[in-house]
C-alpha cells in the first residue's frame, strides 16, 4: 500500500497551492475521495476569505452505533513556493523537492494520510464510530479557512490535525496565544539636502522604537518579533511615513497582554520624541490552549500511537495550527506530529516510511475512537 500513499503525495506536492489559490489541489482531493465513493461538501468560506475554495468536508457515517465520532483536519495551502515543485523520493527513503523550494509536506502529507485512511476504511468495511475529513484553505496566513468554518456542522465532538514538524509520537499539548500588530508612523516630509531640519523622519521614529523593544525569545513561553518595515518615498526626502508589522506570542494570556502594551508604549514614546504621530492596529490571530495528559482526546492519541509502536511525547509549540481555532470554540482538537521536517524551507523533507506510518496511526485513532465512550 505504501506505493499508493507515496504516489498520491508526489502528485499533490507537485500542485502549487499558495494561500488563496488552492482550487487545483482541492479538485484533485475531491476527485480522489469521489473515486472511493465519498461525497464532499464545500462551504462558502472562499468568498469570505478571498480564496478560490471553501472548506471541504467529507463524512463517513459510523457503522457500529457506538464509540466517539472524530474529525480529521488538514490544510490545503502551502507557503508560496519560490521555485518549481519537483518532489522526488530519494534512495535514502526521503522525499524532497528537486526544484530548490518547499516540498509542501506541510500539510499535504496530512492530506494524503487522511485520504488513504478513508480509502482503507471503505474498502475493508472497517467498523468505526464516524469519521469526518475537513480540508481548509489559507491556514498559512492566519488559520483563515478554519476560522470561517461553521464548526456546528460537525457531528464529531473532537478531532485531530497532523501539523507539527517533529517525529511521530510528539503530541502538542499546548499552543500560544498570538497578537498581530500593524504600526504606522507619520512624520513630515522635507528635502533631505536643503532643509532636513524641517522634516520629521517616520523611519527614524520607527527605528528608535524597534531598538527599544524586547524581541526574540523572551522566556520559555513568550516571543516577539518585528517582521517587516517599509517607508519613505524617495532617497532625498525625509520620510514622512513608515509602517511595520510585528507580533507577540505567549502561552500565558496575561503575559501576552502585558507584552503587547509594552510594545505599544514603546511605539508611542518613540513617536513623541521624534515629533511624529503613530497609528496602531492590534488583532488577535488566534487563542492558545493547553491539554492535560488525562484528557480523553490525549488518551485516544496515546492508545493509537502505542498500537503503532510509538510512545506519546507531550510537548509545546510556539506556532499555531487549525487546532487553535477548534479549541477556542470548545471543540477539543489535538495536533499530532507527522514526521515532516524543515518546513517552509528548501530543505523540507519527509520519510516515505512516515507517510505510511501516519496512515496506520490514523486507522488506529479510528479504532480507538470506535472503542471509546463519548467524551
N, C-alpha and C positions, 0 to 999 in steps of 0.2 A: 504493500500500500504506500510505502514511503515515496515511490516514484510519482504517484498521483499527487501527493502533497507538494513535492518539490516542483513538479511541472506547473501546477497552478500558481505556486508562489512566484516562480520565474516569470510567468505570464503577467500576473498582476503587478509585480515590481517594475516591469518594463513599461507600464502605462503611467504617463505623467498625471498627477492629481494634486497640484498645489491647492492651498485653501481657496475654496470658491469655484474650483474647476474640476470637480470630482465626477462629472457626468459619465465619462468613458469607463472609468473603473466601476462605477455604480451599475452601469448597464451590464458589464461583464459579470458582476456579482449576482444581479437579478437573473441573468441567463443561466448561470451555474446552479442557482437554487431552483429555478424552474425546471431544469433537466432532472432534478431529484424528485420533482413533483410537488414543490413547495411554492406557495404564493407569497409575494412581497407587497406590503403596503408602503406607500410613500406619502409623507405628510407635506404640509405647505411651508415648512421651515425655510426652504430655499429662498422664497420671495422676501422673507423677513430678515434674513442674514446675508443676502446678496450672494447666494451660491447657486450653482447650476442644478443642485439636487436638494431634496428634503431628506429627512431621516428615513431610513429604510427599516421596516420591521417585518420579521418573518416568524410565524408562530408554528410550533409543533405541539399540538394538543396532547395533554397527558394520556397515558394508556392504561395506568393501573389504578387510578382513582385515589391514590394516597400520596404521601410524601410532600415535599416542598417544591413548588414550581420555581424555576430560576430563569434569569435572563443573562445573556452574554452580550457584551458591548465592545465594539472596536470602531476606530475612526478610519475613514477612507482617504483623508487628505494626508499629505506629507509636507514637510518644509519644502520650499521651492528648490528644485534641482538646479545646480549650476553647470550642468553638462549633460551629455547623453546618458540615458538609462540603459545599461547593458549588463543586467545581472547574470552572473556566471557561477556555477558550482565548481569549485576547485578540487584538485586531487587531495587536498588536505581536509576535505569534508566540510568546508565553509563556503557560504555564498557571499560574494562581494559584487560590487558594481565595477565593471571594467571601464566605465566612462568617466571616471575621475570625479564623481559626485556622490550624493547619498544613494543608499540602496533602497530605502523605503520599507525596511523590515518594521520600522515604526510607522504604521501599525499594521502593515499588510500581512505580516507573519501571524498576527492575531486573527485577521480576517480569514486566512486560509485554515487555521485551526478550527474556527467556528464552522466554516462550510464543510470541511471534511468530516468533522464530528457529526454534523447533521446528516451527511450522506450515509454514514455508517449506522446511525440510529434508524434511519428509514429503511435501508437495505437489509439490515439484520433484524428488523422488527423489535428493536431493543425497548424494553419497558422503561418508562420514565414518568415523572410527575408533571411534566410540562416544561418546555424549553422555548424561550423566545430569543431571537437573534436581532440585535439592534446595531445598525451601521450609521455612524454620524458624520456630517461634514464639518469643516472648519474648526476642528479641535485644536490645531496648532496655533491658532490666533485668538485663543481665549475661551475654548470649550463652547463655541457658539452654537453648534448643532445640538448638542445635548441640552444646552440652555434653552433652546427653542422647542424642545421635545415635550409633549404632554405626558408626563410620567404616569398619569392616572389611567392611560390606555393599556398599561402593562397589567397582565394577570399575575405575574410573578411579584413576590414581595422582597426579593433580594437578588443580587446579581454580582457578576464578576467582569472585570476588564483585565486584559493582558497588555499592560502598557508601562512596563518598567524594564530598563536596560540593566539586567542583572541575571545571575544564574537562576535556573529553575529551582524553586524552593523558597526563594526570597518572597516574602509577603509584606506588602505595605500596610503597616498598622496605623500610620498617621501621615497626613499631608498638611502643608501650611496654608494659612490664610494669606491672600495676596491683595495688595492695593497698587494700582497703576496711577501715575501722575503725568499730566501734561502741564508744563510750566512755560509761560510766555512773558519775557521781559520786554518792556517798551522804553526806549531811550529817546534821544533827539539826534537827527542827522546833521552833519556838518562836513565841509570839505576837510579831509584829514591833513592836507598840506598847508592850507591857507588859514583856516580858522578852527583848528581842532578843539580849542578851549570852549567853543560854543556848542560842541556836541556832548552827548551823554551816551556812552557806549553800553548797549544792552549786552553785548558779548562779554565785556569786562565784568559786568554785574553778575552774569551767569557763571563766569569762571570763578569769581570770588565765592559765590555760593557753593559751587561744587567743591572747591578747595576746603570748605568748612564742613562738608558732610562726612559722616562716618559711612564708608562704603565697604563692600565685600562681605565676608562672614563676620558678623558682629558677635555671635555666640553660637552655641550648638543648635539653637532654634531659629536664628534670625539672620537675614541677609538684606542688603540694599544695593542698588545699582543705578547708575545713570547710563542709559543705553545709546541714546542719540542726542546730538546737538547740532542745530543749524541756525544760521543767522546772517544778517547783513545783506547789502545789495550790490556793493562794489568795493574793490580794493582801496579806493581813495575816498571813501565815505565813512565817517564814524557810524558804526552800525546802530540803526535805530530800533532793530528788533532781534530777538534771539529766542528760539524755542528749544526746549529739551524734554526728553521723555525719560522718566525714572520709574522705579518700582521698589517696593519693600515687601518682604515675606517674613512670616514668623508662625511657629506652631502655637504661640501664645497670643490670643486676640488682644489682650490688654497691652502687651508689649508692642504689638504692631501699631496699635493706635497711638501710643506714645512716640514711637519712632517716626510715624508719618507726620505728627505735629512738630516734632523736632526738625524734620526736613523742611516743612512749610515755613517754620520760623526762620530757618537759615536763608531761604529764598527771599522772604520779606525784608530781613535785615540787610542782605547784600544789595537789594534794590534801593532801599532807602539811603544807604551810604553812597551809592553811585548816582543818586538823584534820578532814579528810574522808577517806573511802576511795574507791577508784576500781576499777572493773572494766573490762577491755579485751578486745575481740574483734577479731582481725585475720584477714582472709580473703584468699586470692588470687583476684582476679576473673578475671584471665587473664594468660598469659605473653606476653612480647614476642617479636619475631622480626626478622630482617634478611636481605634478599636482596642478592646481587651482580648486577651487570648481565650477567655471563657465565652466570648460572644459566639452564638450559633453559627454565624457565617464563617468565622475563623475556624471553628471546629469542622465544618464541612470541608474547608480547604485543606486542613491538616489530614483528614481522612483520605481525601482524594490524592494528595501528594504522597502520603505514605504507601498507599496502594500501588503507586507507580515507582516506588523506590526512592523517594525524595524526603528529606527532612525539612519541615517548615522552619524557616529562619525569619523571625519577626524583625522588621526594620522600618525606618522612617525615610521619607523622601523630602527633598526641597522643591520638587516640581509638582505641577498639577496634572490631573487627568479627568476624563469624564466622570470618574468615580466621585470627584469632589461635588459635582452637580447633584448626583443622586443622593449622596449622603446629606447634603444641605437640605434636600427636600424630604428627608426622613425615610428614604429607601436605602437600606444597607447595601453598599457596593464595595467589594474588595478588589484591590489591584494586585495581580499576581505577576511576578517577573517571568519572562518567557525566553530568556537566553540571548536576546539581541544585545549588541554591544556597539559602542562608539556611534550612537545615533546622532543624526544631524551633522555628520561629517563625511568626508570622502572615504574614511576608514571603516564606515559602518559595515557590520557583518553579522551573520548568524550561522550556527551549525545546522547542517542538514538534519542531524540527529535530533536537535532541539525542535525543529519544525514538526517532526513526527511525535516527539515526546509530548508536546503540548496538545496534540490531538488526543493522546491517551489520557492526559490529565483532564481534559475537557470531558471525556467519556466517564472518567472516574468521578468527576464532580456531578455529572448527571446521575450516576448510580448512587452516590452518597446522598444526593437530594431526594431520590426516589425512596430511599430507606429511612429518611429523616421525618420527624414530625414538624408541623408548621411552627415557624419562629414566634 
